[in-house]
Amino acid sequence: MAGNKQVRVAGRPPGIPQAEHFEIVDSDMPAIGAGQILVRNLFLSVEPAMRGWLVDKSNYSQPIEIGSVMRALAVGEVIESRAPGFASGDRLMGWFGWQEFAAAAPDTVIRKVDDTDLSPSLALGVLGLNGVTALLGLEKVGRPVAGDTVVVSTAAGSVGSAVGQIAKLLGCRTVGIAGGAEKVAICRDEFGYDVAIDYRTPGLEQALAAACPGGANVYFDNTAGAISDAVYRQLAVYARIVACGTASVASWDPIPTGPRVERIIMTRRATMGGFVVLDHMAEFNAASGRLAQWVREGKLRYREEIVDGIERCPGAIADLYNGLNLGKRLIRLV
């Protein structure tokens, strides 16, 4: 039987993981035991959160051990099952790792991918961790109401693009922040942002002030850092901040310093809440179903950037942080 190529962690990155922090290993085909399923991966996901999963510092999950297969979500097809409820041919989305085949336990499966009218790749993007993060983070922490101004950083990304569109569906006015003219145009023309701002051009704070004359009621923060410093100064009274990502911070060792936000939070009576979708997995399937219906109705648009071959995995996280993607980054294996 054929072997199994795996991407393993070769070293602990000091900041953003680079290709040299991984190695591709030819391993034996995994054998499954009672209660397990053998999954052939079709698509592998690339997430900005992978940086945090690798860093040997305080994070919301245990760091991945050196020598282990890189933790990752994947969509795959069951080719053998010794677990009740799973059959050969089922398509699943779950924690199957950066590898061609996975011997998986049922508790690593997030959901069956049975949206036969939609591409299975969407289960890793707009119908997966990214889309569900956007929907539940916005609703649970942002709590938007019709007429609110919602500001989103990394607005052209797989989470940010969904946040902006969902906010529009809820009757809000949307302001997106992205890097570069191409991404700004995508925010405006494809994802329907009312205003799109290029943070790379001078005058970010002035542009935000012009875009939010009544202040920002909701800020969906995917970046932290200088972009967020500028947004905080435009918060409306009783604003809500969704702390969802820190993409602009290359390393948390040492902890970076910047403008203090406490007085702004106090004077604007704002609230800030952290959001990690892994805390809300019981709601995942229902949220994914809502997103799928919006996709079918043409109300929720998405972009995918698919590259072929497991050899593209090692440098994929660095590419995200270098802003080289124009959509959800996926590695296609089959």
GIHU-V940354 format. One record per residue. N is the residue number from 0. NEAR is the number of other ideal C-beta (glycine too) atoms within 12 Angstrom. Layout:
BEGIN
n = [N & N]
near = [NEAR & NEAR]
END
This chain:
BEGIN
n = [0 & 1 & 2 & 3 & 4 & 5 & 6 & 7 & 8 & 9 & 10 & 11 & 12 & 13 & 14 & 15 & 16 & 17 & 18 & 19 & 20 & 21 & 22 & 23 & 24 & 25 & 26 & 27 & 28 & 29 & 30 & 31 & 32 & 33 & 34 & 35 & 36 & 37 & 38 & 39 & 40 & 41 & 42 & 43 & 44 & 45 & 46 & 47 & 48 & 49 & 50 & 51 & 52 & 53 & 54 & 55 & 56 & 57 & 58 & 59 & 60 & 61 & 62 & 63 & 64 & 65 & 66 & 67 & 68 & 69 & 70 & 71 & 72 & 73 & 74 & 75 & 76 & 77 & 78 & 79 & 80 & 81 & 82 & 83 & 84 & 85 & 86 & 87 & 88 & 89 & 90 & 91 & 92 & 93 & 94 & 95 & 96 & 97 & 98 & 99 & 100 & 101 & 102 & 103 & 104 & 105 & 106 & 107 & 108 & 109 & 110 & 111 & 112 & 113 & 114 & 115 & 116 & 117 & 118 & 119 & 120 & 121 & 122 & 123 & 124 & 125 & 126 & 127 & 128 & 129 & 130 & 131 & 132 & 133 & 134 & 135 & 136 & 137 & 138 & 139 & 140 & 141 & 142 & 143 & 144 & 145 & 146 & 147 & 148 & 149 & 150 & 151 & 152 & 153 & 154 & 155 & 156 & 157 & 158 & 159 & 160 & 161 & 162 & 163 & 164 & 165 & 166 & 167 & 168 & 169 & 170 & 171 & 172 & 173 & 174 & 175 & 176 & 177 & 178 & 179 & 180 & 181 & 182 & 183 & 184 & 185 & 186 & 187 & 188 & 189 & 190 & 191 & 192 & 193 & 194 & 195 & 196 & 197 & 198 & 199 & 200 & 201 & 202 & 203 & 204 & 205 & 206 & 207 & 208 & 209 & 210 & 211 & 212 & 213 & 214 & 215 & 216 & 217 & 218 & 219 & 220 & 221 & 222 & 223 & 224 & 225 & 226 & 227 & 228 & 229 & 230 & 231 & 232 & 233 & 234 & 235 & 236 & 237 & 238 & 239 & 240 & 241 & 242 & 243 & 244 & 245 & 246 & 247 & 248 & 249 & 250 & 251 & 252 & 253 & 254 & 255 & 256 & 257 & 258 & 259 & 260 & 261 & 262 & 263 & 264 & 265 & 266 & 267 & 268 & 269 & 270 & 271 & 272 & 273 & 274 & 275 & 276 & 277 & 278 & 279 & 280 & 281 & 282 & 283 & 284 & 285 & 286 & 287 & 288 & 289 & 290 & 291 & 292 & 293 & 294 & 295 & 296 & 297 & 298 & 299 & 300 & 301 & 302 & 303 & 304 & 305 & 306 & 307 & 308 & 309 & 310 & 311 & 312 & 313 & 314 & 315 & 316 & 317 & 318 & 319 & 320 & 321 & 322 & 323 & 324 & 325 & 326 & 327 & 328 & 329 & 330 & 331 & 332 & 333]
near = [12 & 13 & 15 & 30 & 30 & 35 & 42 & 30 & 34 & 25 & 20 & 24 & 33 & 19 & 24 & 30 & 41 & 24 & 21 & 16 & 29 & 36 & 25 & 27 & 24 & 16 & 24 & 16 & 21 & 29 & 16 & 23 & 15 & 13 & 17 & 24 & 38 & 32 & 45 & 34 & 45 & 33 & 43 & 49 & 46 & 45 & 42 & 40 & 35 & 40 & 38 & 32 & 33 & 38 & 30 & 22 & 22 & 12 & 21 & 20 & 21 & 15 & 23 & 33 & 17 & 18 & 17 & 24 & 36 & 43 & 36 & 44 & 43 & 48 & 45 & 45 & 32 & 35 & 30 & 27 & 27 & 22 & 26 & 11 & 15 & 29 & 17 & 17 & 18 & 29 & 36 & 42 & 41 & 37 & 37 & 42 & 38 & 46 & 39 & 40 & 36 & 43 & 35 & 38 & 24 & 26 & 14 & 27 & 33 & 34 & 33 & 28 & 35 & 20 & 26 & 12 & 13 & 28 & 26 & 33 & 38 & 40 & 45 & 46 & 44 & 45 & 44 & 47 & 44 & 47 & 41 & 46 & 46 & 50 & 43 & 37 & 44 & 46 & 31 & 26 & 32 & 41 & 25 & 35 & 19 & 14 & 16 & 31 & 39 & 50 & 57 & 55 & 48 & 44 & 49 & 44 & 46 & 45 & 45 & 51 & 46 & 51 & 54 & 48 & 40 & 41 & 44 & 31 & 29 & 27 & 16 & 33 & 31 & 43 & 47 & 50 & 49 & 41 & 34 & 24 & 18 & 22 & 34 & 28 & 19 & 32 & 41 & 26 & 18 & 25 & 42 & 30 & 36 & 25 & 29 & 37 & 40 & 28 & 39 & 20 & 17 & 11 & 15 & 30 & 24 & 15 & 26 & 34 & 23 & 15 & 32 & 33 & 14 & 20 & 31 & 45 & 38 & 45 & 54 & 54 & 46 & 47 & 37 & 33 & 29 & 22 & 39 & 41 & 27 & 36 & 50 & 37 & 29 & 36 & 36 & 29 & 18 & 20 & 38 & 37 & 39 & 45 & 29 & 43 & 40 & 32 & 38 & 31 & 29 & 23 & 22 & 23 & 15 & 11 & 12 & 18 & 10 & 17 & 18 & 11 & 26 & 12 & 14 & 28 & 23 & 15 & 17 & 26 & 16 & 33 & 23 & 29 & 26 & 21 & 33 & 25 & 35 & 26 & 19 & 23 & 23 & 14 & 23 & 30 & 24 & 18 & 34 & 40 & 22 & 27 & 40 & 32 & 22 & 28 & 28 & 17 & 13 & 12 & 21 & 35 & 32 & 40 & 31 & 31 & 29 & 30 & 24 & 16 & 21 & 36 & 21 & 29 & 43 & 33 & 27 & 39 & 41 & 29 & 25 & 34 & 34 & 19 & 25 & 21 & 37 & 28 & 32 & 42 & 38 & 42 & 42 & 29 & 36 & 23]
END
